[in-house]
Amino acid sequence: MREALHTVMGDQTEKNDALKAMAMALKEQVEKLNGELTISKVALGNGMLASSPNQLNMEANLGEIILDQYAPETHL
C-alpha cells in the first residue's frame, strides 16, 4: 500500500514540476511580448509607423531620382 502511495506521489511530483516549468516558460514569453508591445506603442505614438509614405517625401525623393538620372554631376 505504501509503495503504491509513493508511486502516485512521485508521479504527481513529476507532473507538478512539469507544470511549473511550463508556467515559467509562459511567464517569460508574456514578458517578452509585453516588451514588444511597449516598443510598438512607443513607435506608434511617435508616428514612426505609418500606413502610407508621406506624399511630400515621395515627391522629394522623385526629384532626387530625376536629378541624379539626368544630371549626376550636379548636386544641390
PyMOL Python script that loads the backbone (N, CA, C, O; Angstrom):
from pymol import cmd

cmd.read_pdbstr("""\
ATOM      1  N   MET A   1       0.824  -1.191   0.000  1.00  0.00           N
ATOM      2  CA  MET A   1       0.000   0.000   0.000  1.00  0.00           C
ATOM      3  C   MET A   1       0.869   1.256   0.000  1.00  0.00           C
ATOM      4  O   MET A   1       0.620   2.191  -0.761  1.00  0.00           O
ATOM      5  N   ARG A   2       1.902   1.270   0.868  1.00  0.00           N
ATOM      6  CA  ARG A   2       2.778   2.437   0.927  1.00  0.00           C
ATOM      7  C   ARG A   2       3.536   2.620  -0.387  1.00  0.00           C
ATOM      8  O   ARG A   2       3.755   3.738  -0.851  1.00  0.00           O
ATOM      9  N   GLU A   3       3.921   1.511  -0.958  1.00  0.00           N
ATOM     10  CA  GLU A   3       4.658   1.588  -2.213  1.00  0.00           C
ATOM     11  C   GLU A   3       3.794   2.208  -3.307  1.00  0.00           C
ATOM     12  O   GLU A   3       4.278   3.023  -4.093  1.00  0.00           O
ATOM     13  N   ALA A   4       2.540   1.834  -3.360  1.00  0.00           N
ATOM     14  CA  ALA A   4       1.615   2.405  -4.334  1.00  0.00           C
ATOM     15  C   ALA A   4       1.429   3.899  -4.074  1.00  0.00           C
ATOM     16  O   ALA A   4       1.377   4.693  -5.013  1.00  0.00           O
ATOM     17  N   LEU A   5       1.329   4.276  -2.811  1.00  0.00           N
ATOM     18  CA  LEU A   5       1.171   5.686  -2.448  1.00  0.00           C
ATOM     19  C   LEU A   5       2.409   6.492  -2.862  1.00  0.00           C
ATOM     20  O   LEU A   5       2.281   7.598  -3.387  1.00  0.00           O
ATOM     21  N   HIS A   6       3.585   5.949  -2.630  1.00  0.00           N
ATOM     22  CA  HIS A   6       4.821   6.626  -3.026  1.00  0.00           C
ATOM     23  C   HIS A   6       4.914   6.761  -4.545  1.00  0.00           C
ATOM     24  O   HIS A   6       5.399   7.772  -5.055  1.00  0.00           O
ATOM     25  N   THR A   7       4.452   5.751  -5.257  1.00  0.00           N
ATOM     26  CA  THR A   7       4.464   5.803  -6.717  1.00  0.00           C
ATOM     27  C   THR A   7       3.546   6.908  -7.213  1.00  0.00           C
ATOM     28  O   THR A   7       3.912   7.681  -8.098  1.00  0.00           O
ATOM     29  N   VAL A   8       2.349   6.979  -6.637  1.00  0.00           N
ATOM     30  CA  VAL A   8       1.387   8.014  -7.027  1.00  0.00           C
ATOM     31  C   VAL A   8       1.938   9.392  -6.685  1.00  0.00           C
ATOM     32  O   VAL A   8       1.834  10.321  -7.487  1.00  0.00           O
ATOM     33  N   MET A   9       2.521   9.528  -5.502  1.00  0.00           N
ATOM     34  CA  MET A   9       3.089  10.814  -5.099  1.00  0.00           C
ATOM     35  C   MET A   9       4.245  11.215  -6.019  1.00  0.00           C
ATOM     36  O   MET A   9       4.395  12.391  -6.352  1.00  0.00           O
ATOM     37  N   GLY A  10       5.049  10.254  -6.423  1.00  0.00           N
ATOM     38  CA  GLY A  10       6.156  10.533  -7.344  1.00  0.00           C
ATOM     39  C   GLY A  10       5.651  11.009  -8.691  1.00  0.00           C
ATOM     40  O   GLY A  10       6.197  11.947  -9.273  1.00  0.00           O
ATOM     41  N   ASP A  11       4.600  10.356  -9.188  1.00  0.00           N
ATOM     42  CA  ASP A  11       4.000  10.767 -10.459  1.00  0.00           C
ATOM     43  C   ASP A  11       3.444  12.182 -10.361  1.00  0.00           C
ATOM     44  O   ASP A  11       3.630  12.995 -11.267  1.00  0.00           O
ATOM     45  N   GLN A  12       2.765  12.471  -9.259  1.00  0.00           N
ATOM     46  CA  GLN A  12       2.192  13.805  -9.068  1.00  0.00           C
ATOM     47  C   GLN A  12       3.287  14.868  -8.947  1.00  0.00           C
ATOM     48  O   GLN A  12       3.128  15.989  -9.430  1.00  0.00           O
ATOM     49  N   THR A  13       4.381  14.512  -8.308  1.00  0.00           N
ATOM     50  CA  THR A  13       5.505  15.444  -8.177  1.00  0.00           C
ATOM     51  C   THR A  13       6.102  15.756  -9.547  1.00  0.00           C
ATOM     52  O   THR A  13       6.420  16.908  -9.841  1.00  0.00           O
ATOM     53  N   GLU A  14       6.252  14.733 -10.381  1.00  0.00           N
ATOM     54  CA  GLU A  14       6.767  14.941 -11.736  1.00  0.00           C
ATOM     55  C   GLU A  14       5.839  15.838 -12.540  1.00  0.00           C
ATOM     56  O   GLU A  14       6.292  16.746 -13.236  1.00  0.00           O
ATOM     57  N   LYS A  15       4.535  15.582 -12.441  1.00  0.00           N
ATOM     58  CA  LYS A  15       3.560  16.409 -13.157  1.00  0.00           C
ATOM     59  C   LYS A  15       3.601  17.848 -12.648  1.00  0.00           C
ATOM     60  O   LYS A  15       3.510  18.793 -13.431  1.00  0.00           O
ATOM     61  N   ASN A  16       3.738  18.007 -11.336  1.00  0.00           N
ATOM     62  CA  ASN A  16       3.805  19.339 -10.744  1.00  0.00           C
ATOM     63  C   ASN A  16       5.043  20.089 -11.241  1.00  0.00           C
ATOM     64  O   ASN A  16       4.966  21.272 -11.574  1.00  0.00           O
ATOM     65  N   ASP A  17       6.174  19.401 -11.289  1.00  0.00           N
ATOM     66  CA  ASP A  17       7.408  20.020 -11.772  1.00  0.00           C
ATOM     67  C   ASP A  17       7.283  20.433 -13.239  1.00  0.00           C
ATOM     68  O   ASP A  17       7.731  21.509 -13.635  1.00  0.00           O
ATOM     69  N   ALA A  18       6.670  19.562 -14.033  1.00  0.00           N
ATOM     70  CA  ALA A  18       6.470  19.878 -15.447  1.00  0.00           C
ATOM     71  C   ALA A  18       5.548  21.085 -15.603  1.00  0.00           C
ATOM     72  O   ALA A  18       5.783  21.947 -16.450  1.00  0.00           O
ATOM     73  N   LEU A  19       4.506  21.142 -14.788  1.00  0.00           N
ATOM     74  CA  LEU A  19       3.572  22.265 -14.833  1.00  0.00           C
ATOM     75  C   LEU A  19       4.268  23.565 -14.439  1.00  0.00           C
ATOM     76  O   LEU A  19       4.032  24.609 -15.048  1.00  0.00           O
ATOM     77  N   LYS A  20       5.122  23.501 -13.424  1.00  0.00           N
ATOM     78  CA  LYS A  20       5.871  24.691 -13.008  1.00  0.00           C
ATOM     79  C   LYS A  20       6.791  25.171 -14.130  1.00  0.00           C
ATOM     80  O   LYS A  20       6.905  26.372 -14.372  1.00  0.00           O
ATOM     81  N   ALA A  21       7.440  24.237 -14.809  1.00  0.00           N
ATOM     82  CA  ALA A  21       8.331  24.596 -15.918  1.00  0.00           C
ATOM     83  C   ALA A  21       7.547  25.255 -17.051  1.00  0.00           C
ATOM     84  O   ALA A  21       8.003  26.238 -17.635  1.00  0.00           O
ATOM     85  N   MET A  22       6.378  24.717 -17.358  1.00  0.00           N
ATOM     86  CA  MET A  22       5.534  25.304 -18.393  1.00  0.00           C
ATOM     87  C   MET A  22       5.084  26.701 -17.995  1.00  0.00           C
ATOM     88  O   MET A  22       5.077  27.611 -18.824  1.00  0.00           O
ATOM     89  N   ALA A  23       4.709  26.877 -16.734  1.00  0.00           N
ATOM     90  CA  ALA A  23       4.268  28.185 -16.251  1.00  0.00           C
ATOM     91  C   ALA A  23       5.398  29.206 -16.351  1.00  0.00           C
ATOM     92  O   ALA A  23       5.163  30.352 -16.735  1.00  0.00           O
ATOM     93  N   MET A  24       6.610  28.805 -16.013  1.00  0.00           N
ATOM     94  CA  MET A  24       7.757  29.716 -16.106  1.00  0.00           C
ATOM     95  C   MET A  24       8.036  30.098 -17.560  1.00  0.00           C
ATOM     96  O   MET A  24       8.333  31.256 -17.856  1.00  0.00           O
ATOM     97  N   ALA A  25       7.940  29.122 -18.466  1.00  0.00           N
ATOM     98  CA  ALA A  25       8.167  29.396 -19.885  1.00  0.00           C
ATOM     99  C   ALA A  25       7.112  30.363 -20.415  1.00  0.00           C
ATOM    100  O   ALA A  25       7.428  31.283 -21.169  1.00  0.00           O
ATOM    101  N   LEU A  26       5.864  30.151 -20.018  1.00  0.00           N
ATOM    102  CA  LEU A  26       4.793  31.050 -20.447  1.00  0.00           C
ATOM    103  C   LEU A  26       4.982  32.446 -19.869  1.00  0.00           C
ATOM    104  O   LEU A  26       4.728  33.440 -20.549  1.00  0.00           O
ATOM    105  N   LYS A  27       5.423  32.524 -18.626  1.00  0.00           N
ATOM    106  CA  LYS A  27       5.663  33.824 -17.996  1.00  0.00           C
ATOM    107  C   LYS A  27       6.742  34.587 -18.757  1.00  0.00           C
ATOM    108  O   LYS A  27       6.596  35.784 -19.004  1.00  0.00           O
ATOM    109  N   GLU A  28       7.823  33.905 -19.129  1.00  0.00           N
ATOM    110  CA  GLU A  28       8.894  34.544 -19.892  1.00  0.00           C
ATOM    111  C   GLU A  28       8.397  35.019 -21.248  1.00  0.00           C
ATOM    112  O   GLU A  28       8.764  36.098 -21.713  1.00  0.00           O
ATOM    113  N   GLN A  29       7.560  34.207 -21.876  1.00  0.00           N
ATOM    114  CA  GLN A  29       7.022  34.578 -23.183  1.00  0.00           C
ATOM    115  C   GLN A  29       6.117  35.798 -23.061  1.00  0.00           C
ATOM    116  O   GLN A  29       6.165  36.687 -23.911  1.00  0.00           O
ATOM    117  N   VAL A  30       5.296  35.854 -22.020  1.00  0.00           N
ATOM    118  CA  VAL A  30       4.417  37.001 -21.796  1.00  0.00           C
ATOM    119  C   VAL A  30       5.246  38.260 -21.560  1.00  0.00           C
ATOM    120  O   VAL A  30       4.914  39.325 -22.081  1.00  0.00           O
ATOM    121  N   GLU A  31       6.317  38.152 -20.784  1.00  0.00           N
ATOM    122  CA  GLU A  31       7.185  39.302 -20.535  1.00  0.00           C
ATOM    123  C   GLU A  31       7.815  39.803 -21.831  1.00  0.00           C
ATOM    124  O   GLU A  31       7.905  41.011 -22.054  1.00  0.00           O
ATOM    125  N   LYS A  32       8.248  38.880 -22.680  1.00  0.00           N
ATOM    126  CA  LYS A  32       8.837  39.258 -23.965  1.00  0.00           C
ATOM    127  C   LYS A  32       7.797  39.963 -24.838  1.00  0.00           C
ATOM    128  O   LYS A  32       8.087  40.994 -25.445  1.00  0.00           O
ATOM    129  N   LEU A  33       6.598  39.409 -24.896  1.00  0.00           N
ATOM    130  CA  LEU A  33       5.540  40.007 -25.705  1.00  0.00           C
ATOM    131  C   LEU A  33       5.132  41.373 -25.168  1.00  0.00           C
ATOM    132  O   LEU A  33       4.835  42.281 -25.944  1.00  0.00           O
ATOM    133  N   ASN A  34       5.115  41.527 -23.842  1.00  0.00           N
ATOM    134  CA  ASN A  34       4.804  42.832 -23.260  1.00  0.00           C
ATOM    135  C   ASN A  34       5.858  43.859 -23.647  1.00  0.00           C
ATOM    136  O   ASN A  34       5.530  45.015 -23.913  1.00  0.00           O
ATOM    137  N   GLY A  35       7.114  43.449 -23.679  1.00  0.00           N
ATOM    138  CA  GLY A  35       8.179  44.349 -24.116  1.00  0.00           C
ATOM    139  C   GLY A  35       8.004  44.764 -25.567  1.00  0.00           C
ATOM    140  O   GLY A  35       8.168  45.936 -25.906  1.00  0.00           O
ATOM    141  N   GLU A  36       7.673  43.812 -26.419  1.00  0.00           N
ATOM    142  CA  GLU A  36       7.445  44.116 -27.833  1.00  0.00           C
ATOM    143  C   GLU A  36       6.237  45.024 -28.005  1.00  0.00           C
ATOM    144  O   GLU A  36       6.247  45.915 -28.854  1.00  0.00           O
ATOM    145  N   LEU A  37       5.199  44.806 -27.210  1.00  0.00           N
ATOM    146  CA  LEU A  37       4.013  45.651 -27.272  1.00  0.00           C
ATOM    147  C   LEU A  37       4.346  47.072 -26.856  1.00  0.00           C
ATOM    148  O   LEU A  37       3.878  48.026 -27.478  1.00  0.00           O
ATOM    149  N   THR A  38       5.141  47.223 -25.823  1.00  0.00           N
ATOM    150  CA  THR A  38       5.539  48.552 -25.363  1.00  0.00           C
ATOM    151  C   THR A  38       6.329  49.278 -26.445  1.00  0.00           C
ATOM    152  O   THR A  38       6.096  50.459 -26.702  1.00  0.00           O
ATOM    153  N   ILE A  39       7.258  48.575 -27.077  1.00  0.00           N
ATOM    154  CA  ILE A  39       8.041  49.179 -28.159  1.00  0.00           C
ATOM    155  C   ILE A  39       7.125  49.596 -29.302  1.00  0.00           C
ATOM    156  O   ILE A  39       7.292  50.678 -29.865  1.00  0.00           O
ATOM    157  N   SER A  40       6.170  48.760 -29.647  1.00  0.00           N
ATOM    158  CA  SER A  40       5.239  49.082 -30.732  1.00  0.00           C
ATOM    159  C   SER A  40       4.386  50.288 -30.387  1.00  0.00           C
ATOM    160  O   SER A  40       4.144  51.144 -31.238  1.00  0.00           O
ATOM    161  N   LYS A  41       3.927  50.363 -29.142  1.00  0.00           N
ATOM    162  CA  LYS A  41       3.116  51.511 -28.720  1.00  0.00           C
ATOM    163  C   LYS A  41       3.919  52.803 -28.787  1.00  0.00           C
ATOM    164  O   LYS A  41       3.406  53.834 -29.222  1.00  0.00           O
ATOM    165  N   VAL A  42       5.180  52.751 -28.355  1.00  0.00           N
ATOM    166  CA  VAL A  42       6.031  53.940 -28.403  1.00  0.00           C
ATOM    167  C   VAL A  42       6.259  54.354 -29.850  1.00  0.00           C
ATOM    168  O   VAL A  42       6.173  55.537 -30.182  1.00  0.00           O
ATOM    169  N   ALA A  43       6.549  53.388 -30.708  1.00  0.00           N
ATOM    170  CA  ALA A  43       6.778  53.690 -32.119  1.00  0.00           C
ATOM    171  C   ALA A  43       5.530  54.286 -32.747  1.00  0.00           C
ATOM    172  O   ALA A  43       5.621  55.240 -33.519  1.00  0.00           O
ATOM    173  N   LEU A  44       4.391  53.747 -32.432  1.00  0.00           N
ATOM    174  CA  LEU A  44       3.138  54.257 -32.974  1.00  0.00           C
ATOM    175  C   LEU A  44       2.861  55.650 -32.438  1.00  0.00           C
ATOM    176  O   LEU A  44       2.398  56.519 -33.178  1.00  0.00           O
ATOM    177  N   GLY A  45       3.136  55.869 -31.174  1.00  0.00           N
ATOM    178  CA  GLY A  45       2.927  57.177 -30.563  1.00  0.00           C
ATOM    179  C   GLY A  45       3.846  58.237 -31.129  1.00  0.00           C
ATOM    180  O   GLY A  45       3.473  59.409 -31.187  1.00  0.00           O
ATOM    181  N   ASN A  46       5.039  57.852 -31.547  1.00  0.00           N
ATOM    182  CA  ASN A  46       5.990  58.798 -32.127  1.00  0.00           C
ATOM    183  C   ASN A  46       5.769  58.993 -33.619  1.00  0.00           C
ATOM    184  O   ASN A  46       6.489  59.758 -34.260  1.00  0.00           O
ATOM    185  N   GLY A  47       4.794  58.316 -34.165  1.00  0.00           N
ATOM    186  CA  GLY A  47       4.500  58.455 -35.583  1.00  0.00           C
ATOM    187  C   GLY A  47       5.463  57.713 -36.480  1.00  0.00           C
ATOM    188  O   GLY A  47       5.556  58.012 -37.671  1.00  0.00           O
ATOM    189  N   MET A  48       6.179  56.752 -35.935  1.00  0.00           N
ATOM    190  CA  MET A  48       7.145  56.014 -36.743  1.00  0.00           C
ATOM    191  C   MET A  48       6.462  54.984 -37.629  1.00  0.00           C
ATOM    192  O   MET A  48       6.998  54.601 -38.669  1.00  0.00           O
ATOM    193  N   LEU A  49       5.302  54.543 -37.226  1.00  0.00           N
ATOM    194  CA  LEU A  49       4.577  53.569 -38.028  1.00  0.00           C
ATOM    195  C   LEU A  49       3.509  54.310 -38.822  1.00  0.00           C
ATOM    196  O   LEU A  49       2.686  55.018 -38.242  1.00  0.00           O
ATOM    197  N   ALA A  50       3.514  54.157 -40.120  1.00  0.00           N
ATOM    198  CA  ALA A  50       2.536  54.836 -40.954  1.00  0.00           C
ATOM    199  C   ALA A  50       1.986  53.843 -41.959  1.00  0.00           C
ATOM    200  O   ALA A  50       2.672  52.912 -42.382  1.00  0.00           O
ATOM    201  N   SER A  51       0.737  54.059 -42.332  1.00  0.00           N
ATOM    202  CA  SER A  51       0.124  53.150 -43.289  1.00  0.00           C
ATOM    203  C   SER A  51       0.577  53.452 -44.710  1.00  0.00           C
ATOM    204  O   SER A  51       0.560  52.565 -45.564  1.00  0.00           O
ATOM    205  N   SER A  52       0.986  54.707 -44.981  1.00  0.00           N
ATOM    206  CA  SER A  52       1.465  55.054 -46.309  1.00  0.00           C
ATOM    207  C   SER A  52       2.562  56.110 -46.183  1.00  0.00           C
ATOM    208  O   SER A  52       2.574  56.873 -45.218  1.00  0.00           O
ATOM    209  N   PRO A  53       3.477  56.161 -47.141  1.00  0.00           N
ATOM    210  CA  PRO A  53       4.551  57.155 -47.082  1.00  0.00           C
ATOM    211  C   PRO A  53       4.002  58.570 -47.216  1.00  0.00           C
ATOM    212  O   PRO A  53       2.940  58.785 -47.801  1.00  0.00           O
ATOM    213  N   ASN A  54       4.715  59.498 -46.684  1.00  0.00           N
ATOM    214  CA  ASN A  54       4.336  60.899 -46.756  1.00  0.00           C
ATOM    215  C   ASN A  54       4.462  61.365 -48.204  1.00  0.00           C
ATOM    216  O   ASN A  54       5.481  61.107 -48.845  1.00  0.00           O
ATOM    217  N   GLN A  55       3.450  62.041 -48.725  1.00  0.00           N
ATOM    218  CA  GLN A  55       3.445  62.475 -50.114  1.00  0.00           C
ATOM    219  C   GLN A  55       4.593  63.441 -50.389  1.00  0.00           C
ATOM    220  O   GLN A  55       5.218  63.368 -51.448  1.00  0.00           O
ATOM    221  N   LEU A  56       4.878  64.338 -49.460  1.00  0.00           N
ATOM    222  CA  LEU A  56       5.966  65.290 -49.650  1.00  0.00           C
ATOM    223  C   LEU A  56       7.304  64.565 -49.780  1.00  0.00           C
ATOM    224  O   LEU A  56       8.120  64.921 -50.631  1.00  0.00           O
ATOM    225  N   ASN A  57       7.531  63.575 -48.962  1.00  0.00           N
ATOM    226  CA  ASN A  57       8.771  62.801 -49.050  1.00  0.00           C
ATOM    227  C   ASN A  57       8.866  62.060 -50.373  1.00  0.00           C
ATOM    228  O   ASN A  57       9.947  61.945 -50.950  1.00  0.00           O
ATOM    229  N   MET A  58       7.739  61.559 -50.851  1.00  0.00           N
ATOM    230  CA  MET A  58       7.747  60.851 -52.129  1.00  0.00           C
ATOM    231  C   MET A  58       8.142  61.806 -53.247  1.00  0.00           C
ATOM    232  O   MET A  58       8.932  61.441 -54.117  1.00  0.00           O
ATOM    233  N   GLU A  59       7.601  63.031 -53.236  1.00  0.00           N
ATOM    234  CA  GLU A  59       7.924  64.000 -54.274  1.00  0.00           C
ATOM    235  C   GLU A  59       9.388  64.423 -54.193  1.00  0.00           C
ATOM    236  O   GLU A  59      10.046  64.577 -55.222  1.00  0.00           O
ATOM    237  N   ALA A  60       9.899  64.611 -52.987  1.00  0.00           N
ATOM    238  CA  ALA A  60      11.303  64.987 -52.819  1.00  0.00           C
ATOM    239  C   ALA A  60      12.212  63.878 -53.333  1.00  0.00           C
ATOM    240  O   ALA A  60      13.195  64.149 -54.023  1.00  0.00           O
ATOM    241  N   ASN A  61      11.891  62.647 -53.004  1.00  0.00           N
ATOM    242  CA  ASN A  61      12.698  61.520 -53.480  1.00  0.00           C
ATOM    243  C   ASN A  61      12.638  61.394 -54.994  1.00  0.00           C
ATOM    244  O   ASN A  61      13.641  61.069 -55.629  1.00  0.00           O
ATOM    245  N   LEU A  62      11.479  61.647 -55.577  1.00  0.00           N
ATOM    246  CA  LEU A  62      11.334  61.580 -57.026  1.00  0.00           C
ATOM    247  C   LEU A  62      12.199  62.648 -57.676  1.00  0.00           C
ATOM    248  O   LEU A  62      12.837  62.391 -58.696  1.00  0.00           O
ATOM    249  N   GLY A  63      12.226  63.851 -57.092  1.00  0.00           N
ATOM    250  CA  GLY A  63      13.075  64.924 -57.614  1.00  0.00           C
ATOM    251  C   GLY A  63      14.539  64.554 -57.568  1.00  0.00           C
ATOM    252  O   GLY A  63      15.278  64.845 -58.509  1.00  0.00           O
ATOM    253  N   GLU A  64      14.975  63.918 -56.496  1.00  0.00           N
ATOM    254  CA  GLU A  64      16.371  63.492 -56.382  1.00  0.00           C
ATOM    255  C   GLU A  64      16.699  62.424 -57.416  1.00  0.00           C
ATOM    256  O   GLU A  64      17.783  62.430 -58.000  1.00  0.00           O
ATOM    257  N   ILE A  65      15.776  61.520 -57.638  1.00  0.00           N
ATOM    258  CA  ILE A  65      15.996  60.458 -58.622  1.00  0.00           C
ATOM    259  C   ILE A  65      16.118  61.057 -60.016  1.00  0.00           C
ATOM    260  O   ILE A  65      17.006  60.681 -60.781  1.00  0.00           O
ATOM    261  N   ILE A  66      15.231  61.985 -60.347  1.00  0.00           N
ATOM    262  CA  ILE A  66      15.271  62.621 -61.666  1.00  0.00           C
ATOM    263  C   ILE A  66      16.560  63.411 -61.822  1.00  0.00           C
ATOM    264  O   ILE A  66      17.211  63.339 -62.864  1.00  0.00           O
ATOM    265  N   LEU A  67      16.934  64.169 -60.788  1.00  0.00           N
ATOM    266  CA  LEU A  67      18.167  64.952 -60.844  1.00  0.00           C
ATOM    267  C   LEU A  67      19.378  64.053 -61.041  1.00  0.00           C
ATOM    268  O   LEU A  67      20.235  64.347 -61.875  1.00  0.00           O
ATOM    269  N   ASP A  68      19.460  62.972 -60.294  1.00  0.00           N
ATOM    270  CA  ASP A  68      20.589  62.044 -60.415  1.00  0.00           C
ATOM    271  C   ASP A  68      20.613  61.345 -61.771  1.00  0.00           C
ATOM    272  O   ASP A  68      21.681  61.028 -62.294  1.00  0.00           O
ATOM    273  N   GLN A  69      19.435  61.109 -62.333  1.00  0.00           N
ATOM    274  CA  GLN A  69      19.372  60.392 -63.603  1.00  0.00           C
ATOM    275  C   GLN A  69      19.844  61.276 -64.755  1.00  0.00           C
ATOM    276  O   GLN A  69      20.571  60.810 -65.632  1.00  0.00           O
ATOM    277  N   TYR A  70      19.439  62.545 -64.761  1.00  0.00           N
ATOM    278  CA  TYR A  70      19.735  63.406 -65.895  1.00  0.00           C
ATOM    279  C   TYR A  70      20.940  64.312 -65.681  1.00  0.00           C
ATOM    280  O   TYR A  70      21.526  64.796 -66.650  1.00  0.00           O
ATOM    281  N   ALA A  71      21.313  64.546 -64.447  1.00  0.00           N
ATOM    282  CA  ALA A  71      22.469  65.405 -64.173  1.00  0.00           C
ATOM    283  C   ALA A  71      23.231  64.844 -62.981  1.00  0.00           C
ATOM    284  O   ALA A  71      23.232  65.462 -61.916  1.00  0.00           O
ATOM    285  N   PRO A  72      23.879  63.691 -63.128  1.00  0.00           N
ATOM    286  CA  PRO A  72      24.524  63.047 -61.988  1.00  0.00           C
ATOM    287  C   PRO A  72      25.665  63.863 -61.392  1.00  0.00           C
ATOM    288  O   PRO A  72      25.967  63.711 -60.209  1.00  0.00           O
ATOM    289  N   GLU A  73      26.318  64.738 -62.193  1.00  0.00           N
ATOM    290  CA  GLU A  73      27.416  65.514 -61.662  1.00  0.00           C
ATOM    291  C   GLU A  73      26.937  66.746 -60.898  1.00  0.00           C
ATOM    292  O   GLU A  73      27.732  67.370 -60.195  1.00  0.00           O
ATOM    293  N   THR A  74      25.684  67.105 -61.012  1.00  0.00           N
ATOM    294  CA  THR A  74      25.139  68.284 -60.347  1.00  0.00           C
ATOM    295  C   THR A  74      24.438  67.862 -59.069  1.00  0.00           C
ATOM    296  O   THR A  74      23.498  67.068 -59.105  1.00  0.00           O
ATOM    297  N   HIS A  75      24.884  68.383 -57.955  1.00  0.00           N
ATOM    298  CA  HIS A  75      24.233  68.103 -56.676  1.00  0.00           C
ATOM    299  C   HIS A  75      23.975  69.415 -55.978  1.00  0.00           C
ATOM    300  O   HIS A  75      24.894  70.205 -55.766  1.00  0.00           O
ATOM    301  N   LEU A  76      22.760  69.645 -55.628  1.00  0.00           N
ATOM    302  CA  LEU A  76      22.393  70.889 -54.935  1.00  0.00           C
ATOM    303  C   LEU A  76      22.462  70.726 -53.455  1.00  0.00           C
ATOM    304  O   LEU A  76      22.185  71.671 -52.716  1.00  0.00           O
TER     305      LEU A  76
END
""", "prot")
cmd.dss("prot")
cmd.show_as("cartoon", "prot")
cmd.util.cbc("prot")
cmd.orient("prot")
